[in-house]
Amino acid sequence: MSTLEERIRTVLSETGVEQLALAEAAGVTKSAVSQWLDGKIKSLKLEYAVGIQEKYGYSAIWLVLGKGEKMVPGIHPDDPFNPIPLPPGRRIPVVGTAQLGDNGFWAELEYPVGHGDGYLDFPSGDKDAYGIRCRGDSMLPRIKDGEYVIIEPNRKIENGDEVLVKSSDGRVMIKLFLYSAQGRSHFMSVNEAHKPIAIDSKEIERLHFVAAIVKPSRWLHG
């Protein structure tokens, strides 16, 4: 894993911007950037990393942790168009609603296994996959209010994955999983207006992989 100093030097070198411009993007002083480069500050707050990501496209998770892809994936006009055909879909039951905010709630519906509040037509290889209806704005523009996510509970979760997290107090949220350390799990939202949160790992009842975002048009009535 690279150091914060090395990652900041990489950003400056590859973009060709001055320290002041990087400071403005992060929402800090030029002196703070100098301390990152001198190694006097060895960690980067997530909100500063999000500012750099928004301005220059460097992944906030990579900036903070040195893990995952360096750049945020994007689509450019010159990219080749080589669509990968999806296999035939299957009926994924919708079992509840997740609030896309810091005060999420869980409205789990009680249905027999394999049934739910309608279905989503989607090709998932996880036999236990289920759908969740999303409300709120914390994952904008990634996930919009009223869209659905496909959850695959049997998939291994890595740092930087989108996850559904349910805490013992009943909150259920769709977040980006950052890392777990010292008994706490840390998450962030795509929408920078929502601050990162940390939850005691022992209070997490579910931490499931978000496999896909599905438009409301894929919803099928029972």
Rosetta silent file (secondary structure, phi, psi, omega in degrees, C-alpha in Angstrom):
SEQUENCE: MSTLEERIRTVLSETGVEQLALAEAAGVTKSAVSQWLDGKIKSLKLEYAVGIQEKYGYSAIWLVLGKGEKMVPGIHPDDPFNPIPLPPGRRIPVVGTAQLGDNGFWAELEYPVGHGDGYLDFPSGDKDAYGIRCRGDSMLPRIKDGEYVIIEPNRKIENGDEVLVKSSDGRVMIKLFLYSAQGRSHFMSVNEAHKPIAIDSKEIERLHFVAAIVKPSRWLHG
SCORE:     score description
SCORE:     0.000 S_00000001
   1 L     0.000  134.357  178.733    0.000    0.000    0.000 S_00000001
   2 L   -75.216  163.754  176.153    1.351    3.441   -0.887 S_00000001
   3 L   -87.267  164.552  176.784    1.617    6.259    1.632 S_00000001
   4 H   -59.400  -41.641  178.658   -0.583    9.348    1.594 S_00000001
   5 H   -56.002  -45.671 -178.949    2.457   11.384    0.540 S_00000001
   6 H   -65.872  -38.626 -178.896    3.007    9.122   -2.479 S_00000001
   7 H   -68.944  -40.615  178.870   -0.651    9.237   -3.485 S_00000001
   8 H   -66.560  -40.045  177.339   -0.819   13.037   -3.289 S_00000001
   9 H   -63.981  -35.059  176.990    2.400   13.343   -5.322 S_00000001
  10 H   -62.503  -45.097  179.737    0.861   11.010   -7.895 S_00000001
  11 H   -61.550  -46.978 -179.105   -2.190   13.260   -8.220 S_00000001
  12 H   -63.050  -42.132 -177.704   -0.062   16.393   -8.584 S_00000001
  13 H   -67.388  -45.195 -175.425    2.264   14.754  -11.095 S_00000001
  14 H   -75.051  -30.195 -179.852   -0.444   13.217  -13.285 S_00000001
  15 H   -91.319  -25.144 -177.378   -2.731   16.261  -13.316 S_00000001
  16 L    74.350   13.534 -179.034    0.000   18.906  -13.442 S_00000001
  17 L   -85.222  160.865  177.181   -1.940   21.110  -11.025 S_00000001
  18 L   -83.782  163.630 -179.841   -0.395   23.281   -8.310 S_00000001
  19 H   -58.825  -37.223 -178.313   -0.742   22.602   -4.609 S_00000001
  20 H   -63.199  -41.473  179.658   -3.154   25.530   -4.235 S_00000001
  21 H   -65.118  -39.436  177.754   -5.547   24.094   -6.828 S_00000001
  22 H   -65.532  -39.808  178.437   -5.499   20.710   -5.100 S_00000001
  23 H   -61.441  -42.006 -179.577   -6.129   22.431   -1.752 S_00000001
  24 H   -65.246  -38.894  178.808   -9.126   24.263   -3.175 S_00000001
  25 H   -64.453  -39.626 -177.645  -10.576   21.035   -4.563 S_00000001
  26 H   -79.886  -18.584 -177.197  -10.172   19.298   -1.187 S_00000001
  27 L    81.531   32.088  178.973  -11.474   22.254    0.800 S_00000001
  28 L  -128.321  178.661  177.291   -8.253   22.725    2.797 S_00000001
  29 L   -85.350  161.730  176.307   -5.409   25.229    2.963 S_00000001
  30 H   -61.875  -32.229  178.622   -2.268   25.028    0.863 S_00000001
  31 H   -61.320  -37.330  178.818   -0.401   24.443    4.137 S_00000001
  32 H   -64.362  -41.187  178.395   -2.384   21.224    4.684 S_00000001
  33 H   -63.030  -40.499  178.492   -1.336   19.946    1.247 S_00000001
  34 H   -60.851  -37.974  179.064    2.279   20.766    2.105 S_00000001
  35 H   -71.050  -31.619  173.414    1.964   18.717    5.292 S_00000001
  36 H   -62.713  -43.403 -176.365    0.561   15.784    3.291 S_00000001
  37 H   -72.281  -29.392  179.247    3.589   16.000    1.022 S_00000001
  38 H   -82.464   -8.984 -177.821    6.036   16.337    3.923 S_00000001
  39 L    81.314    7.648  179.637    4.584   13.291    5.635 S_00000001
  40 L   -73.701  -31.444  173.102    3.582   15.344    8.683 S_00000001
  41 L  -112.123  120.120 -171.957   -0.042   14.335    8.136 S_00000001
  42 L  -103.978   -2.337  178.572   -0.281   10.635    7.330 S_00000001
  43 L  -133.799  154.444 -175.613   -4.039   10.227    6.941 S_00000001
  44 L  -120.758  129.120  177.501   -6.634   11.978    4.823 S_00000001
  45 L   -67.710  144.816 -174.768  -10.168   12.799    5.922 S_00000001
  46 H   -61.829  -38.209 -178.069  -12.807   11.304    3.674 S_00000001
  47 H   -65.092  -30.433  176.199  -14.524   14.617    2.962 S_00000001
  48 H   -70.503  -40.962  179.921  -11.250   16.027    1.599 S_00000001
  49 H   -64.125  -37.070  179.240  -10.765   12.959   -0.585 S_00000001
  50 H   -63.225  -38.617  177.278  -14.301   13.290   -1.959 S_00000001
  51 H   -61.999  -41.139  177.720  -13.502   16.856   -3.049 S_00000001
  52 H   -66.829  -39.653  178.490  -10.433   15.640   -4.949 S_00000001
  53 H   -61.246  -45.883 -178.256  -12.474   12.844   -6.496 S_00000001
  54 H   -62.657  -36.420 -175.442  -15.140   15.263   -7.701 S_00000001
  55 H   -84.528  -41.917 -170.262  -12.580   17.614   -9.260 S_00000001
  56 H  -120.367   -5.190  173.764   -9.956   15.244  -10.666 S_00000001
  57 L    85.861    6.364  178.341  -11.513   11.769  -10.767 S_00000001
  58 E   -83.356  130.214 -175.817   -9.190   10.029   -8.273 S_00000001
  59 L   -57.660  130.775  178.602  -11.100    7.517   -6.158 S_00000001
  60 H   -61.996  -34.975  179.899  -11.753    8.746   -2.621 S_00000001
  61 H   -68.162  -41.741  177.232  -11.196    5.229   -1.313 S_00000001
  62 H   -64.137  -40.997  179.784   -7.822    5.004   -3.061 S_00000001
  63 H   -63.163  -41.050 -176.457   -6.823    8.423   -1.710 S_00000001
  64 H   -79.580  -44.643 -170.910   -7.777    7.529    1.865 S_00000001
  65 H  -108.229  -18.142 -174.220   -6.758    3.871    2.026 S_00000001
  66 L    73.088   22.352 -177.952   -4.476    3.278   -0.953 S_00000001
  67 L  -120.462  157.480  176.206   -6.748    0.396   -1.967 S_00000001
  68 L    79.578 -168.592 -179.494   -8.846   -0.353   -5.021 S_00000001
  69 L   -69.718  141.279 -179.078   -8.788    1.380   -8.382 S_00000001
  70 L   -69.175  -41.060 -175.705   -6.945    4.673   -8.542 S_00000001
  71 E  -107.786  147.951  174.593   -9.448    6.381  -10.820 S_00000001
  72 L   -71.588  130.478  179.973  -13.230    6.472  -10.639 S_00000001
  73 L   -58.975  140.934  179.216  -14.635    4.507  -13.598 S_00000001
  74 L  -145.301  165.712  177.743  -16.066    6.716  -16.320 S_00000001
  75 L  -114.307  129.015 -177.684  -17.456    6.559  -19.813 S_00000001
  76 L  -120.213  150.891 -176.417  -15.822    8.665  -22.519 S_00000001
  77 L   -56.827  -30.338 -176.504  -17.005    9.399  -26.081 S_00000001
  78 L   -87.782   -3.825  179.911  -13.961    7.680  -27.614 S_00000001
  79 L   -65.951  140.473  176.478  -14.371    4.460  -25.639 S_00000001
  80 L   -66.024  146.130  179.725  -15.228    1.433  -27.822 S_00000001
  81 L  -101.735  100.438 -178.879  -18.801    0.217  -27.532 S_00000001
  82 L  -128.169   75.227 -176.988  -18.664   -3.505  -26.878 S_00000001
  83 L   -62.935  142.783  177.317  -21.790   -4.418  -24.924 S_00000001
  84 L   -99.555  118.103 -178.515  -21.793   -7.738  -23.102 S_00000001
  85 L   -64.700  137.073  178.722  -25.102   -9.562  -23.574 S_00000001
  86 L   -83.675  146.003  173.678  -26.846  -10.476  -20.341 S_00000001
  87 L   -69.288  167.244  179.349  -28.049  -14.013  -19.735 S_00000001
  88 L   -56.856  143.366 -178.713  -31.809  -14.546  -19.372 S_00000001
  89 L   -78.898  172.478  172.337  -33.252  -12.974  -16.252 S_00000001
  90 E  -141.207  168.901 -173.765  -35.077  -14.630  -13.421 S_00000001
  91 E   -84.321  112.116  178.374  -37.612  -13.417  -10.874 S_00000001
  92 E  -100.821  119.841 -176.562  -35.884  -11.818   -7.881 S_00000001
  93 E   -69.376  138.675  172.967  -38.325  -11.123   -4.999 S_00000001
  94 E   -88.594  121.973 -172.472  -38.546   -7.570   -3.607 S_00000001
  95 E  -114.862   -0.731  179.732  -38.532   -7.911    0.184 S_00000001
  96 E   172.108 -168.561 -176.822  -38.410   -4.368    1.531 S_00000001
  97 E  -128.638  138.192  174.845  -37.304   -0.736    1.380 S_00000001
  98 E  -116.664  136.074  177.806  -33.999    0.913    2.307 S_00000001
  99 E   -87.508  124.579 -179.594  -33.692    4.612    3.096 S_00000001
 100 E   -86.733   68.991  179.777  -30.735    6.219    1.290 S_00000001
 101 L  -158.760 -178.580 -176.585  -29.811    8.512    4.146 S_00000001
 102 L   -77.927  -17.841  179.209  -28.089    8.599    7.511 S_00000001
 103 L  -115.070   56.850 -175.220  -31.286    7.727    9.385 S_00000001
 104 L   -64.471  160.402  175.659  -32.313    4.741    7.321 S_00000001
 105 L  -136.557  161.769 -177.421  -35.197    2.477    8.193 S_00000001
 106 E  -118.486  125.129  176.867  -36.124   -1.059    7.319 S_00000001
 107 L  -119.707   68.063 -176.393  -39.560   -1.986    6.074 S_00000001
 108 L   -73.263  135.728 -177.857  -39.056   -5.696    5.584 S_00000001
 109 L   -98.507  137.265 -176.216  -42.040   -7.526    4.175 S_00000001
 110 L   -92.538  102.779  179.071  -43.010  -10.897    5.572 S_00000001
 111 L  -133.841  157.150  175.226  -43.469  -13.306    2.676 S_00000001
 112 L   -60.983  157.626  178.916  -42.652  -16.969    2.177 S_00000001
 113 L   -55.725  132.630 -179.986  -39.221  -17.793    0.795 S_00000001
 114 L    89.555   -0.198 -179.848  -39.093  -17.008   -2.919 S_00000001
 115 L  -126.836  167.818 -179.713  -41.934  -14.497   -2.739 S_00000001
 116 L  -178.959 -161.021 -179.789  -42.179  -10.789   -1.992 S_00000001
 117 L   -84.023   68.572 -174.048  -43.676   -7.434   -2.963 S_00000001
 118 L    83.324 -173.293 -174.961  -43.467   -8.186   -6.657 S_00000001
 119 E  -138.595  162.935  172.477  -40.328   -9.225   -8.512 S_00000001
 120 E  -117.085  133.836  178.910  -37.409   -7.854  -10.469 S_00000001
 121 E   -86.339  103.477 -175.030  -36.429   -9.395  -13.784 S_00000001
 122 E  -154.047  140.924  179.868  -32.662   -9.783  -13.426 S_00000001
 123 L   -85.308   90.003  177.385  -29.986  -12.432  -14.179 S_00000001
 124 L  -109.839  139.416  178.116  -28.423  -13.186  -10.789 S_00000001
 125 L   -90.025   -3.028  179.840  -26.382  -16.283  -10.055 S_00000001
 126 L   -90.041  118.191 -176.845  -27.007  -16.066   -6.295 S_00000001
 127 L   -64.615  -20.383 -178.511  -29.860  -18.370   -5.342 S_00000001
 128 L  -102.410   13.444 -177.912  -30.599  -16.187   -2.301 S_00000001
 129 L   -60.038  145.813  177.122  -30.636  -12.864   -4.187 S_00000001
 130 E  -144.593  162.763 -178.197  -33.343  -10.382   -3.234 S_00000001
 131 E  -108.799  150.122  178.054  -34.442   -6.900   -4.259 S_00000001
 132 E  -130.833  132.873  173.501  -34.739   -3.704   -2.234 S_00000001
 133 E   -83.816  136.139 -175.330  -36.656   -0.552   -3.164 S_00000001
 134 E  -107.072  138.296  175.503  -34.598    2.592   -2.461 S_00000001
 135 E  -129.372  143.163  176.822  -35.808    5.904   -1.058 S_00000001
 136 E   110.103 -176.139 -170.735  -33.793    9.084   -0.425 S_00000001
 137 L  -128.131    7.316 -172.423  -30.881   10.937   -1.997 S_00000001
 138 L   -70.500  -17.119  179.571  -27.638    9.957   -0.260 S_00000001
 139 L  -106.813   10.174  173.624  -26.482    7.814   -3.192 S_00000001
 140 L   -63.378  141.991    0.011  -27.328   10.351   -5.917 S_00000001
 141 L   -88.508    6.222 -175.832  -26.432   10.310   -8.737 S_00000001
 142 L   -65.301  -50.791  179.184  -25.499    6.630   -8.422 S_00000001
 143 L  -125.101  127.581 -178.209  -28.882    5.408   -7.145 S_00000001
 144 L   -97.122  152.851  176.773  -32.033    7.479   -7.612 S_00000001
 145 L   -55.153  130.510  179.116  -35.066    7.596   -5.374 S_00000001
 146 L    94.232  -10.623  176.846  -37.512    4.872   -6.421 S_00000001
 147 L   -81.461  171.877 -178.973  -34.948    2.605   -8.076 S_00000001
 148 E  -117.526  155.389  170.840  -34.196   -0.927   -6.924 S_00000001
 149 E  -122.775  144.497  173.986  -30.985   -2.729   -5.995 S_00000001
 150 E   -94.021  124.728 -178.475  -30.257   -6.416   -6.365 S_00000001
 151 E  -106.365  129.593  176.737  -28.648   -7.844   -3.230 S_00000001
 152 E  -116.841   95.060 -173.131  -26.493  -10.975   -3.370 S_00000001
 153 L   -67.003  -17.006 -177.476  -25.901  -12.073    0.242 S_00000001
 154 L   -93.632    1.723  179.193  -23.497  -14.877   -0.670 S_00000001
 155 L   -85.706  140.159  177.094  -20.957  -12.632   -2.423 S_00000001
 156 L   -70.385  140.186 -177.603  -17.724  -11.697   -0.607 S_00000001
 157 L  -101.931  133.983  177.859  -17.465   -7.980    0.229 S_00000001
 158 L  -115.997  160.403  175.103  -14.328   -5.964   -0.483 S_00000001
 159 L   -56.751  132.927  179.617  -13.340   -2.426    0.503 S_00000001
 160 L    95.615   -7.273  179.192  -15.073    0.020   -1.837 S_00000001
 161 L   -75.510  149.804  169.147  -18.068   -2.211   -2.603 S_00000001
 162 E   -78.546  135.427 -175.419  -21.613   -0.900   -2.446 S_00000001
 163 E  -138.140  157.561  165.491  -23.423   -2.701    0.341 S_00000001
 164 E   -99.088  124.369 -179.678  -26.707   -2.958    2.147 S_00000001
 165 E  -121.356  128.010  176.779  -26.050   -2.569    5.860 S_00000001
 166 E  -116.999  124.555  179.701  -28.654   -3.249    8.535 S_00000001
 167 E   -98.271  164.753 -174.924  -27.885   -2.265   12.126 S_00000001
 168 L   -67.171  -16.640  177.614  -29.436   -3.698   15.269 S_00000001
 169 L   -86.209    5.011  174.897  -31.440   -0.491   15.832 S_00000001
 170 L    99.618   -8.464  179.290  -33.392   -1.175   12.634 S_00000001
 171 L   -70.521  139.607  173.570  -31.627    1.177   10.240 S_00000001
 172 E  -133.036  124.895 -175.118  -31.016   -0.126    6.740 S_00000001
 173 E  -136.488  152.827  169.980  -28.890    1.875    4.325 S_00000001
 174 E  -101.014  118.816 -174.701  -27.177    1.484    0.985 S_00000001
 175 E  -139.255  172.088  167.716  -23.597    2.732    1.404 S_00000001
 176 E   -92.094  126.044  177.857  -20.044    2.343    0.176 S_00000001
 177 E   -81.949  122.760 -179.870  -18.102    0.060    2.524 S_00000001
 178 E   -91.187  -64.511 -178.750  -14.739    1.623    3.343 S_00000001
 179 E  -170.946  167.571  173.442  -13.084   -0.620    5.917 S_00000001
 180 E  -120.387  135.671  179.631  -13.401   -2.205    9.383 S_00000001
 181 E  -158.494  140.739  176.622  -10.938   -1.434   12.162 S_00000001
 182 L    51.519   41.365  174.182  -10.915   -1.557   15.953 S_00000001
 183 L    79.317    9.694  179.397  -14.397   -3.015   16.134 S_00000001
 184 E  -130.210  142.708  177.378  -16.061   -0.410   13.910 S_00000001
 185 E  -106.950  136.624 -173.189  -17.107   -0.508   10.263 S_00000001
 186 E  -113.037  138.010 -175.935  -16.876    2.673    8.221 S_00000001
 187 E  -135.924  156.838  174.615  -19.167    3.694    5.352 S_00000001
 188 E  -138.897  162.764  175.691  -19.656    6.638    3.026 S_00000001
 189 L  -103.157  155.925  173.565  -22.309    7.933    0.639 S_00000001
 190 L   -68.440  -40.406  178.515  -21.799    8.891   -2.980 S_00000001
 191 L   -74.681  113.896 -173.986  -23.603   12.156   -2.266 S_00000001
 192 L   -68.967  -10.127  176.565  -21.033   14.250   -0.379 S_00000001
 193 L   -69.250  -17.724  177.583  -23.813   16.156    1.414 S_00000001
 194 L  -101.814  123.253 -175.319  -24.140   13.053    3.611 S_00000001
 195 L   -72.316  154.099  173.705  -21.226   12.588    5.985 S_00000001
 196 L   -60.087  152.442  178.924  -19.383    9.274    6.407 S_00000001
 197 E  -129.822  158.387  175.506  -20.636    7.109    9.251 S_00000001
 198 E  -130.381  137.733 -178.792  -19.158    4.425   11.497 S_00000001
 199 E  -127.764  137.080  174.645  -21.111    1.600   13.140 S_00000001
 200 E   -56.698  127.218 -175.122  -19.942   -0.828   15.810 S_00000001
 201 H   -58.748  -33.297 -179.591  -19.333   -4.053   13.908 S_00000001
 202 H   -70.853  -13.936  179.264  -21.139   -6.097   16.555 S_00000001
 203 H   -94.157   -0.026  179.738  -24.284   -4.017   15.920 S_00000001
 204 E   -89.669  118.298 -179.666  -24.384   -4.905   12.215 S_00000001
 205 E   -88.976  -33.252  178.132  -26.971   -7.583   11.519 S_00000001
 206 E  -138.522  137.284  172.875  -26.579   -7.661    7.735 S_00000001
 207 E  -140.371   93.654 -171.002  -23.778   -6.595    5.442 S_00000001
 208 E  -117.600  148.317 -176.657  -24.698   -7.761    1.941 S_00000001
 209 E   -73.810  132.710  173.830  -23.240   -7.085   -1.484 S_00000001
 210 E   -89.615  113.515 -174.507  -25.125   -4.784   -3.879 S_00000001
 211 E   -87.082  -32.092 -174.644  -24.894   -6.524   -7.255 S_00000001
 212 E  -164.976  157.677  172.366  -26.815   -4.121   -9.471 S_00000001
 213 E  -105.961  131.978 -173.872  -29.100   -1.104   -9.707 S_00000001
 214 E  -123.253  133.419  178.451  -32.369   -1.805  -11.481 S_00000001
 215 L   -69.739  153.170  179.915  -34.800    0.685  -13.005 S_00000001
 216 H   -57.748  -23.462 -179.445  -38.456    0.627  -11.845 S_00000001
 217 H   -66.555  -17.019  179.453  -39.451   -0.657  -15.281 S_00000001
 218 H   -85.185   -2.578  179.815  -37.883   -4.035  -14.370 S_00000001
 219 E   -77.017  136.338  179.513  -40.387   -4.469  -11.535 S_00000001
 220 E  -120.525  134.790  176.305  -43.025   -7.138  -12.105 S_00000001
 221 L   -68.161  145.134 -177.917  -46.239   -7.462  -10.141 S_00000001
 222 L   -43.257    0.000    0.000  -46.517  -10.697   -8.217 S_00000001
